[in-house]
Structure formats: C-alpha cells, structure tokens
C-alpha cells in the first residue's frame, strides 16, 4: 500500500459494511419512507430543548498503518449540559416498538458509538452517553435505549471496526496500486492503428481531459470499442478520474467490450471489470422472488456478502456473468445483487443503458461516483428511442376496473379510489363522443390527481397485506400509477398525452417525444461522456435528440477499408406500403438472380416480419436448386435460438440465405467475419411503421423547426439500413457485396444518407 494515502469514508458506509447482515427482502415497503422518516426526525428534533444541537457534522482523521482514514458523518443531535453529553440517533420504523431489543440493529448502535467516539475524542471526555431512539413512522410512539461508554471502550470498539474495514479495503488499495502501475506501462494492444482509429482515440482522450462530451461517428471496422476504452484508461492512469461505465444496448456488444478488456489484461493491464446482467436472466430460481422465504440466495445474503466480495475481488479481474455465477454459487449469494455490490469496487462497469438512464432501475448507489466517472455509450444511435420509453408512462382503464372488482369486498377505501379512476376515465371517454383517439399538449390534471390519490391508497393497503388475494393486481396499479405520476411531474413541451379508445378500454400515455433534456442533464453530471456509433448520420440529428450542445465535441471517421473490398448494387423497386404486393415478384427474381449463382453465406433484411414472410412464401414456391438452404429469423427468439441461427454461418461450398428483419437482433451488433458472411441484401429504406405515436413525434419536431418526417421516420430508418450493411465488412480481410432494393436509393436525399463508400452503387438489371 502506498505511503501517505488517504481515504474518505462516511460513518454510515463504514459501519454498514462492517456490521452488515441479514437477508435481501424486496417486499413492498412504500415510497414515502424517506419523506416520513425526515418528517419524524424533524418533529422530534424540534421538540428538544435549548441544550440540544441537531444535525451536527462530525469528522476525524484516523491513522491506520500508513493510511489516513478520514471518517465523517452527521449525527441527528447532541445534548450538552453540566452533567453529561449525550449523542442521539433517531431511527424510524414500522415495527412494533414493544418487540424491539437492544440486540436489534447492530448497525445503528455502531453508528451512534462511532459518533460518540469522534465527539468524545475531540472534546476530551472520559465518558459519553448515547441515545438510540426508535419512532413509529405512522404514529407518535417512541422507544428509547440508553447506554454510557468510557472513551477507552469506544476507542477499542472503533479500532476493531477500522481493522475489519481495512482488512477488506487493503485488497482494494493493493489492486488500485497494481492498476496504476500497469496503466503507466499500458500500450495499444495491436501492432498498429487502423486508419482513423488513432483520430478517434485522440478525440476521446481530449474530451476526457477537458471534461466534455463527444459525439463520435466512426464507420464499421474502425475498432470503436478499443479506441474508446484505451484512451479512457490512459486518462484514469493520469488520475483524471477513477471509474468508467460502459453502456450498451445488446448482449453481444457487452461481450465485445468484455473481449476488449480481456485483451488489455492479457497485455499486462490490472483492472477490475464487472458486467451487470439483468436480474431475470441471471436469477438462479425458476421465479424471481427476492424474499428469504422463497429464495435461499436472498436468505442471509448480507451475512455472506463480505466473504464473497473478498474472494472474487482478490482472485478475479474480468467478472462476467459466468464468473459471477460461479462465485455466487460458491458463497450462496444472489448473483444479481452480488454483481451490483461488486460494481461498487470495480474500476469498470459494463451494463445496459437502463442502469444509468432509466428512473425505474437507475443505480442510485452509483451516484457518489458521478463526479469521477467517465461514461462510454456504445451504439448510441439506439439511445433516443430507448430513452423515450424510459421517460414515458401509461395507464389503462381495464386495469383499475379489474382490480376494483377484486377489492370491492376486501377494502372499501381502496375500492373507492380504484372506482374513482375508472369512472374518471369513463367520463373522459364519454366527452370524446365518437373519437377513438386524440392527442393533448397538456397533461390530464384531473386524471393525474385521481391516480395520485389511488397510489396513496394502494400504498396503505400493500404495507399491511404482503400477500393474498388482490396483492399482485394492487401492486401493478401502484407501480403503474407511480410511474404515471412521476412522468406527470416532468411533463413539459417535449411530452404529449395520447389517448386511445377501443370499445370499453381507455388507454392514456404520457409520451416523451424528445428525451434530449434528460439525457443532457444526466450525462453532464459525470466527468465526461462519449456517445459513439458506426451509424450516427446525419450527426446533427443525433446531437439534437441526444441532448447535444454547441460546446460539445464531435468527430466523423469514414471506413478504414479499401473500396475494392465492397461492391454495392441497387435495384429500383418500389417497396412503399401501397406497392408491396407488386414488389414481391421483382424482389424474388432479384434474390434468385443475385444469390443462387454464388456460394457462401448471405443475409436478406426486410423492414418488417410480415413483409419478410410474404416474400419468403413467394420465393419458396420456386423450384429451388439443391445447393440453396434457407433459415429465417423467428419472432421472440431466445439467446439460445439466436446462437443456433448464427452457427449456420460458417465456411461452406453451398449457398445459405438467411432472412432477417432490419433493426432486429441480426441486423446490428453481430460479427460474422471472413467467410461467415459474403453478401447482404436490404429491402426497403427501413422506415418505421407508421403509427399514431410516430406521427405525433413527427408533428412535434415539425413544430420545433425541424423536418418532422425525417426525424420521426427517415433518419431512424436509414440508420437500420446502415447497421444491416455494416454486418458485412468487419476486418481488412473481409470482402463481399451489398444489394439495395428500393427506388428511393436512387434519389439524392436517400443516397446522401448512405455511407460514402455505398453511394456510387451500380444498377442491377434483373
């Protein structure tokens, strides 16, 4: 461990780590606990006399070997009089106070004893008293526990606490020292940079040094993953910051990031990297129920966590899903919660966008890292649509009607609130007369008020009914209603209220049409942010929808590959919806004439699954030669199904045609290098299906001075096209061809949105 190293730690974090114990319990506890606890604290503090000082900041520098531990915190209150000094901590609870004992809540005792030690040491007191006061959140009930300690007793206690904490933190410090030494020696893990790769790495490094945000479009084949991770590590090595979070949209891109870190580690880097896998995927149980009664991995989780953390952090650098599962089984820990706890001590975290952006699942425990964290956002072209859903919320009348029927004879108050929301939506439906949908620029205040009242009633009932009839239905009403209220509070000019009516159903969505403000706010809280993708064209569009500002940096890097590696052809067929039926036969002829004479693996992408099946059915009616095989992307494929699909793409002497969907799981993020993919056909220009919400988005951007149709349809569609074509040339040794089937590619507008190396395509006559 380095000499003269200092470490800051809060009293709460210190004692919670040392005294941790108990089980994971995801049972409903309500959302107002913090507010209720604060109100109770304030009420009790305000009732104290003149000798009482509330919210007292305390700190001390504690010498441990060669390290200075800076311990600080804020105790609830201190009594001072001639007879004694008392340190008070107030804790709120919903438990019956008569059932509490002094042995309960060792963490609370540790906290108040730590405050007593700090204050007693600074004031040179021989003895000091502590009060641990428990107060009911929903009443005026209180229960007080009192103890008096000598300063020597407290000194011995604190010494034990610090010793156990530093036994663990010593591992972390040693790892950081190894990390810092390895970063001094870190070199680029390839003999040379690809064309454009060094430009991207320099731009990332400059962005971090200047605490900025960067929007980077770098063509497929640049090596974006290593070109963003490597300069970020150099910045960490220069102590610009401490941590990086690598955000991805898909499992396959997470695996690419893991591969980049693994390569750097094989080249001498010492770095702790953890991957967060969704709870539903990594859970060991058949049903996700995070309660000790149902899950042995939740039962006693915190009793075993320290040993698990010490073990994995002492022995592993790359902590991916497989590694986490192995250690979680070994120590009988919930693998999902274990990964989140590991992330607190890791140097790099790889995870989905949700864990940083989504208010429902965002990792609040990471907030302390923001000022020292670099965020790398891979495949950033996906973020705008993902964010729109994160910041939107909806409710349906049927949900409240069904739950009301269940609750009618169970809880009258809750039933009345459910009925009020149901009737409010029904009344609104009548006011609309014959309309089946409409769009508002204002949030529906009357519905929001009814839902807010219902959420309070749901919370009241759920606190006292942890299971039984109606529990799941009420819980759904609570969470959907809570999300609806949360979005209503954020509602501004970037939102619209979309109401759709079908028979007796009324569906209300508070739709976020432009998430740029929220994305900007969150990314500006961190040290630096890099948005990067192979397909951020036009760059100005993505800067707009992702919250870009004038002072942000941007860079665009063209393909590093030689033009002769890729041939591009065009076939002028109208694939517009009104021409779909007429387009099927020309497309089939184009597929047959283009692919049947070639051996290898080919992918044919369609704008929708319905269109794919129309063409596929017509194609299969032909007398196909024996050397041609076909496979089709199916809806809702599992990860195993996807892997099986991709295993078909290997070196071959016959012809394999894979039929897939633009914007789907095989249209981006996969690497089929060399002979695994020899050609790609793209049917249409990828425009999203025309929907009410897309049209509302179009009008929104039109009102704000942009080309609404381009923002809502053209740019997202052409992004899918670029992503699908980008599957083909992945390395300097790859070659192949792309066939673009749509007459719109022949217009200047759509041609200009293609990558430069595609724009001079040859016309294919069939």
VENWO-V911733 format. One line per field, one symbol per residue. ss: DSSP state (a for helix, b for strand, c for the rest). A space follows every 10 residues. Layout:
# VENWO-V911733
ss=???
This chain:
# VENWO-V911733
ss=ccccbbbbbb aaaaaaaacc cccccccccc ccaaaaaaaa aaaaaacccc cbbbbbbbbb bbbbccbbbb bbbbbbbbbb ccccbbbbbb bbbcccaaac cccccaaaaa aaaaaaaaaa aaacccbbbb bbbbbbcccc cbbbbbbbbb aaaaaaaaaa aaaaaaaaaa aaaaaaaaaa aaaacccccc ccccccaaaa aaaaaaaaac ccbbbbbbcc cccaaaaaaa aaaaaaaccc ccbbbbbbcc aaaaaaaaaa aaaaaacccc ccbbbcccaa aacccccccc cccccccccc aaaaaaaaaa aaaaaccbbc aaaaaaaaaa acccaaaaaa aaaccccbbb bbcaaaaccc cccaaaaaaa aabbbbbcca aaaaaaaaaa ccbbbbaaaa aaaaaaaccc caaaaaaaaa aaaaaaaaaa acccccbbbb ccccaaaaaa aaaaaaaaaa aaaacccccc aaaaaaaaaa aaaaaaaaaa ccccbbbbbb bbccbbbbbb bbcccaaaaa aaaccccbbb bbbcccccaa aaaaaccccc ccbbbbbccc ccaaabbbbb bcccccaaaa aaaaaaaaaa aaaaaccccb bbbbbbccaa aaaaaaaaaa cccccccbbb bbccccccaa aaaaaaaccc ccccbbbbbb bccccccccc cccaaaccbb bbbccccccc caaaaaaaaa aaaccccaaa aaaaaaaaaa aaaaaccccc cccccbbbbb bcaaaacaaa aacccaaacc cbbccc
